[in-house]
Amino acid sequence: SCKVFFAKDPLKIVRAQGQYMFDETGEKYLDCINNVAHVGHSHPYVTKAATKQMELLNTNSRFLHDNLVQYAQRLTATLPEKLSVCYFVNSGSEANDLALRLARQYRGHQDVITLE
């Protein structure tokens, strides 16, 4: 059920830096599809911040922590007042599932229309 992009000659990507990915032979490829346009792969600021956080606590949002509340407050402060609730999830699939469940609960309908 998962489409392979390069079925005839698949790439074996072994590392990435900035906007580039590198295969096992060292060939460099411009990454245009992996959602890295905002900071790139292996961005030093992001990896430093992630390391700092993981040295303190490496968990998910099922446990209470002040940082979750502080982040939600900072985020909602930038949004209109109607958008004052945050739901933290760990993936796009989880976000889509939550959005669908919320919409079904709010509207009372189970039908869904999707586009390919």
C-alpha positions in Angstrom: 0.0 0.0 0.0 3.0 2.3 0.0 4.3 3.6 -3.3 8.1 3.3 -3.9 9.4 6.5 -5.7 12.3 4.8 -7.4 11.2 1.2 -8.0 13.7 0.5 -10.8 16.7 1.9 -9.1 15.9 2.8 -5.5 18.1 5.3 -3.6 19.7 4.2 -0.4 20.1 7.5 1.5 22.5 7.2 4.4 22.8 10.8 5.7 21.6 14.4 5.2 22.8 17.9 5.8 20.9 21.1 5.2 18.9 20.8 2.0 20.9 17.8 0.7 20.7 14.0 1.1 23.6 11.7 0.4 23.5 8.1 -0.9 25.8 5.2 0.1 28.3 6.2 -2.6 28.4 9.9 -1.5 26.2 11.2 -4.4 24.5 14.4 -3.3 20.7 15.0 -3.9 18.7 18.1 -3.4 15.8 17.2 -1.0 12.6 18.7 -2.4 10.1 16.4 -0.7 11.0 15.6 3.0 9.5 18.7 4.7 12.9 20.1 5.6 12.5 23.5 3.9 12.1 25.3 7.2 15.5 24.4 8.7 17.0 21.6 6.7 18.5 18.3 7.8 20.9 18.2 10.8 20.5 21.9 11.5 23.0 22.7 14.3 20.6 24.9 16.3 17.8 22.2 16.1 20.1 19.3 17.0 21.6 21.3 19.9 18.1 22.2 21.2 16.9 18.6 20.8 20.0 17.2 22.6 19.6 19.7 25.4 15.9 18.6 25.9 16.7 14.9 25.6 19.4 15.3 28.3 16.7 16.7 30.6 13.7 14.5 29.6 12.9 12.4 26.6 9.3 11.5 26.7 6.0 12.4 25.0 3.0 14.4 25.9 1.1 11.7 27.8 2.9 12.9 30.9 2.4 16.3 32.5 5.4 18.7 32.2 5.5 22.5 32.6 7.1 22.9 29.1 4.0 21.6 27.4 1.9 24.3 29.1 4.4 27.0 28.4 4.6 26.0 24.8 0.8 26.0 24.5 0.6 29.4 26.0 3.3 30.8 23.7 1.6 29.3 20.7 -1.9 30.4 21.5 -0.7 33.9 22.2 0.1 34.2 18.5 -3.4 33.1 17.4 -6.9 34.5 17.4 -8.8 34.1 20.7 -11.0 31.4 19.2 -8.0 29.2 18.7 -7.1 28.8 22.3 -6.9 25.0 22.7 -3.8 22.9 21.8 -3.7 19.2 21.1 -0.2 17.8 20.9 0.3 14.8 18.7 3.4 13.0 17.3 2.6 12.7 13.6 0.6 13.9 10.7 -1.4 10.7 10.8 -2.2 11.2 14.5 -3.2 14.8 13.7 -5.5 13.7 10.9 -7.1 11.1 13.1 -7.7 13.6 15.9 -9.2 16.1 13.5 -11.6 13.5 12.1 -12.7 12.4 15.6 -13.2 16.0 16.7 -15.2 16.8 13.6 -17.4 13.7 14.0 -18.0 14.5 17.6 -18.9 18.1 16.9 -21.1 17.5 13.9 -22.6 14.2 14.9 -22.0 12.7 11.5 -19.8 9.7 10.5 -19.5 10.4 6.7 -16.2 11.5 5.2 -15.3 12.7 1.8 -11.6 12.4 0.7 -9.7 13.5 -2.3 -6.9 11.6 -3.9 
